Amino acid sequence: MKLLKGGIYFLLLLCLICLQGRLSAQKSPQSVHQNTQQKAPQRPNIILFIADDLNQQDLGCYGNRDVRTPNMDLLAKEGLQFTSAYAASSMCTPSRSALFTGLYPYKNGSQMNHFTVRPKIGSLPAYLQKLGYRVVISGKIDVFPLDNFPFEVIGREFGKYAPTENRIDRKKETVQLIHDHFATQSRKPLCLIVAPWLPHVPWFPHKDFDPAKIQVPKYLADTKATRSAIASYYQSIAAADQMLGEVLRAVDKAGQKDNTVMMFTADQGAQFPGAKWTVYNRGLNVPLLVRWPGKIAAGTKSDALISLVDITPTFIDLAGGSPVKGLDGKSFKGIIKDNNNGNSSQKGHHDYIFAETSVEPHYWYNYTPARSIITATGWHYIKNYHPGRRFITHIDKVEQNEYYFDTWICDAEHNPKTKFLLDRYTYRPPEELYNLNQDKEEFKNLAVTTANKDDPEANNTLINLRALLQKELARQGEKTQMIMDGPLPKFADNSYTILQNKSASDLSFNRHRWNPDTLYISAYLDDIQNSPDRDGTSGNGKISRGAGNGGIVCDYFGNFKLFAYDGKLGLQLSGGKVIESSKIGSGENANKGQLLLKLTAQGDLEISFNGQSLLCQRLDKDLTKIKSGYVTCGKLQGQALKGRLQPYDGKIQDLTFTMNTLSTAP
């Protein structure tokens, strides 16, 4: 009887268990969805470490036996190493602007160093913030205007150029950010950009490297001073590697290694002749290492052709976002996924990429622009637009970091190789063509040999790449004449002119030379006010183009902004105060004509239009001098406002800035 009762109880218990199972299986779809979401994998954290001025060849994992980069080498060992990654420009600001926008320099607007992107250009932090990421940059930013790049910023101290001792993040703000974020905001995915001024010049004094034992790269002249410079450069690379190691260990300690895509790259090549500021291979070919445990096979390589404009679309893809239309770059997430299956060669990403340089906007530099095409098959075509001008950079005329360049000049007097390298640095031919598969250093210009039809393959390649470059420039919207004219002012003895929609940096001016006691600004203006046929009410059916014609004539280094808007002329001062004339009146001469501004160092201001004085006032300080910022024509640099400071709606001709006197001797 007891056995029978026990059996009954057992059967009842079994029925209850089965019933519970059925009820669980019939849970609402919402409950099932919630359960699935809880088990869904997290979106990955993304960390990008950007070294500053670092050649690909100067890492141990890329074959350098003198430098010491254990953490960079570890990243390569644990992940994927790209061999054909290239910057879009060989200067800091244009390269980083391209990286953070996914657009080539002309498309985003930042072609010369320290220049802004165009107004309202999309950027990496804005894209990822919309996808729910916390986006932080630690250290160097060097993209402008900051409104276009809404990073959360830390590490401002080591993000400054000087003192060099701070470049290693002495306060450990980067490591602390990683610890704090995952301790307090672990559910929010993190995108962190780590950007020290390493190994940018001035390099750290070499203490761990013996210059006499270093193997000098083939693209550099072997002098005692050069060896010392290389040793100091390696010392700074070692400091960058040490900082990378701190970041890697912080991620590991936070338990986030498996859920973090870790990338390492550089913005361009090192500050040596034939590297930074040029579109030679050593200026553009950068390291690119990617680690993602479980998603990327360890210790693998890819020769897929990558541009740094691919970084932003790749990050968007990794974050789960949809592709952004109109970007020049494209995601290489697929290469990462394929790599996990053991594929080491991926040539299908880009057939070719584009790169350029316009040199820096300093008054002591010559404007020597170049545009280039690099193909997946290993060809490199370069077009130099001012081959007759001497090439000048910091290396030979300004900083002379480590003071090695003078030894090249002396050595070139008796050493043919040094003379070749010196000549190669100083002047550029109109065209250059290199086969990177056979000539990584780019010493044999095949564009010269093709003139004699000595190399049919190179000759056909030259013709094809010449046409491809023109096609690419047309796609971007940049014309040959625009490149030839350049963004710099047209200087005369006592004056300079700026074309409409162009601007120049204060770095373009010798402040000792351009130091006016009296400043004159002159131009011929069209459309400074609404006319009856533009307000949408006239019989000809024309529609108004906005609140009014005209707009900003020029921004003078932030001292003041000169405008001609809605029939009035005036200035907006740096604090926001507006000084303007009354309405000019009506008639044909009221809508177009000659503008003349006169401003003295004592603050005496007079603005006239078509010979009629419209505004006279005494300002309280000297606004004639150059200061940090831009001088522009018809726009604000990096901004597009409305009203009197809107981009000029009309035509500005011959905007000229003259110092001290309008009459000059021929």
Secondary structure by P-SEA (a helix, b strand, c coil): caaaaaaaaaaaaaaaaaaaaaaaaaccaaaaaaaaaaaccccbbbbbbbbccccccccccccccccccaaaaaaaaabbbbcbbbbcccccaaaaaaaacccccccccccccccccccccccaaaaaaaaccbbbbccccccccccccccccccccccccccccccccccaaaaaaaaaaaaccccbbbbbbbbccccccccccccccccccccccccccccaaaaaaaaaaaaaaaaaaaaaaaaaaaaaaaccccccbbbbbbccccccccccccccccccbbbbbbbbccccccbbbbcccccccaaaaaaaaaaccccccccccccaaaaaaaaaaccccccccccbbbbbbcccccccccbbbbbbcccccbbbbbbbccccbbbbcccccccccccaaaaaaaaacccaaaaaaaaaacccccbbbbcccccccccccaaaaaaacccaaaaaaaaaaaaaaaaaaaaacccaaaaaaccccccccccccccccccccccccccccccccbbbbbbbbccccccccccccccccccccccccccccccccccbbbbbcccccccccccbbbbbbccccccccccbbbbbbbbcccbbbbbbccccccbbbbcccccccccccccccccccccccccccccccccccccccccccccccc
